[in-house]
Amino acid sequence: MLHDDGPSILMYNLLIKGYINTGLPQDAFAIRDEILRQGLKPDRLTYNTLVFACAKSGQMNAAMRLLAEMKVEAQKVDCNNLFPDAVTYTTLLKGFRDVKDILSIQKLVMEMKSLENLCIDRIAYTGIVDALLICGSTKSALCIFGEILKLSGEFPYLRPKPHLYLSMMRTFAVQGDYSMVKTFHKRMWPDTAGSISRAVQVEADELLMEAAINSGQVDVARQVLSSINTKWEGISWTSRGSMAAVRVEALSGFTTMFSPYILPQVSLDDPIKNIMLPFEEAHPLRANLDLKKVVMRFFRDAVVPVVDDWGSCIGLVHREDCTELKATLSEIMRSAPPCVPATTSIGRVIDLLLEKRYKMIVVVKPNNLYETGYSSSLRAIGVFTPEQLYKVATPAAELQEPCICHNQHMSLV
């Protein structure tokens, strides 16, 4: 297009952006030299995109030179459309934020406020607060946040988005300032612009709990955790709130949300054959049976072992797979059931149940399978399920005295 239609500043701006988006911000500067050779004049978008390239590559000195050049060129042609705008300054703030240059950030903020023709919008204000928070200037960030709220009374379009409240809450939660986090938590709903997603609401509640535990208010944190568990039906273990929840539970003696189970009468080193359910008592079903003839069995049992004509276990049928009444069990079963030798330790089998979330583990003769694994045809002698585990486990809170035994297995269930 450059060859056919001739060079244009719009096309060069797209090329610069393309270099940045493909992870080559430094190569974008060659386009600027090409623009000048072609006798074209860079516009504000050109400069802003080049400033962004500098920020992405950490060349903040070059970015500041571009800022100065914009001002000079704007004065030369007396054109306000070339003067740095909120996008320019917001991009510079992000660049200095990434290198944690608080002095340069403060200078930029002062310059932004001193420019009468510069419109500091919500995005720019958010960039200022985020930069100050990341650089550890919490008091300055709080002052700017207060300024935003004050101005939003006259200019509603400046009302902060929910994620800015979360940024403030994260900072004060780490510091253990429960009162500040509680204030932000309370004001986020009436004072923010736009809708508040479920993920934001969950994180806000978790930050309230984190602030309480960091400030030493264990009882308050326990109450918040209980509320979270009821309101959101649990906690995602990929969130930062999960670590706060574990701390709350540990300091509370595991009495709120988690309940460790102890095996007072079982040694984890004992073989699984000591507590397994004999295979005959699991009432296995023949593989050639039609589901419609035995469907009522799955109202009682979540998983049922399946055997062939020779009595070997060849798979498991799970309740959730029972969708076709005309199908045979061999058609809907999950073959190669998880299995362990009878000599496998109880502790190892429990680990498999909890880590792999198996609903049933088949126990076979030691000479049939020498290590944990799978087989297409197994001579089973027993099974072990989570239900059997819970029968031999006792919640720690129910034990009146410390239990003395060979070994104890504690797990968060």
Salt bridges, closest charged atoms under 4 A:
GLU34 OE1 - ARG37 NH2 2.69
GLU69 OE1 - ARG32 NH2 2.65
GLU73 OE2 - LYS76 NZ 3.65
ASP85 OD2 - ARG44 NH1 3.74
ASP98 OD1 - ARG97 NH2 3.19
GLU111 OE2 - LYS71 NZ 2.60
GLU147 OE1 - LYS113 NZ 2.79
ASP191 OD1 - ARG187 NH2 2.93
GLU203 OE2 - ARG170 NE 2.72
ASP205 OD1 - HIS185 NE2 2.68
ASP205 OD2 - LYS231 NZ 3.42
GLU210 OE2 - ARG240 NH2 2.69
ASP219 OD1 - ARG222 NH2 2.41
ASP301 OD2 - ARG297 NE 2.59
ASP301 OD2 - ARG300 NH2 3.23
ASP309 OD1 - ARG286 NH2 2.94
GLU320 OE2 - ARG334 NH2 3.28
GLU320 OE2 - LYS359 NZ 3.14
ASP321 OD2 - ARG334 NE 2.72
